[in-house]
Amino acid sequence: MIDFKQAQQHLNGLTAQAFLNQYWQKKPLLIRNAFPEFQNPEFNPLTPDELAGLATEKDIASRLLLGSHPENDWKVEHGPFSEEHFAKLPESNWSLLVSDVEKHLPDFLQFTDYFRFVPDWRVDDLMVSYAPQGGSVGKHTDEYDVFLLQTHGQRRWQIEETRSTSPYIADLEIKVLEKFEPTQDWVLNPGDMLYLPPGIGHYGVAENDCMTWSFGFRAPSWQFLLQDFSDTIAEKMTEEQRYSDPRQSLQANPAEISADSLKTVRQKLSSLLQMDNNRFADWLGSAVSQQACEFPIQEQETLDADSLSEQLHSGRVLMLNPYVRLCFVRAELTSGPGYQVYINGDCAELTSPLVEIFSKQRRIALDGQANLTTETDLLLWLCDNYTKGYWLWEDELLCDEGED
């Protein structure tokens, strides 16, 4: 694990806490030479052809954006794409974007680990883009934090240093800012990285054939959270629970909604929205741990607790399926202090402190340091989630990736 208490080159020589204090959701930061390994032309974890190969898969989210400024002739196409389609693309002014790369290629989790100073439930994905000269996605803003790492070629970035207030141009297939007044203009080389907080207007254009990795972070909208919260409350209610007014007074005008009625409804709705701490944590944990992307998860063969324990103690390693989300909340359970553990929206109550180790490492490797024999609840939870495909044997997963 990365020691984020130490100064980090990919954070401009700052500790993670210093970066969070000075820049996170506050202001942009250009980081030269953030990942120097990308300066070596032979270091190429993902080639343009390999990226295009991902975009031909039906269950992998990919897009082609064609167009440029000032024409604003933007067009969006959604994958999967054929090799023939790529062959017909023009020589310039287009971009290929593939989402969730670290989930489709688990080896790329080693790169997302550099950003785990932000809680896992706030992490979205690693999106990789390729563009020939002139390729861009327009002048726009994002409502989430993003680190833009240049891994090949050069891309010119123009940014506004404060949150944009510009409306979007009407009747376009993508959101393009109507007004854009950049205050900074940089060309990023391989290994350079740009951090942008939400709402900052930015415009990136490929100077030549280039690839950019975008590490994005989720920011659930209050609209989503409020709707999900109210839906959760409504699920526990019945048709028999209704408005009542046993102290109704005679009104001069029956068409009026009286002040007393307004007060009654307001107070009742306010009381219905109250939750104790455990139930509130349970709602939020379930809401933010929903599956990371729509890629189908394959169920595995049933595995009993004795067999799973035996294989782990023999040295095999379980790895969290990259397509699922895992988080936990400390809770006071009926049996004492423990954890409410959420995986893809499912909740389990566990008491084993091993929960903290496994969730942090995203893998279960005993290495002689732990004994699962007496951890009955944890073993049963692992067996159930293994069958669902949420945990996979690391040697099989990485072998499958290598064979592809």
Secondary structure, 3 states (H helix, E strand, C coil): CCCCCCCEHHHCCECHHHHHHHCCCCCCEEECCCCHHHHCCCCCCCCHHHHHHHCCCCCCCEEEEECCCCCCCCEEEECCCCHHHHHCCCCCCEEEEECCHHHHCHHHHHHHHHHCCCCHHHEEEEEEEEECCCCECCCECCCCCEEEEEEECCEEEEEEEEECCCCECCCCCCCCECCCCCCEEEEECCCCEEEECCCEEEEEEECCCEEEEEEEECCCCHHHHHHHHHHHHHHCCCCCCCCCCCCCCCCCCCCCCCHHHHHHHHHHHHHHCCCCHHHHHHHHHHHHCCCCCCCCCCCCCCCCHHHHHHHHHCCCCEEECCCCCEEEEEEEECCEEEEEEEECCEEEEECCCHHHHHHHHCEECCCCCCCCCCCHHHHHHHHHHHHCCCEEEHHHHHHHHHHC
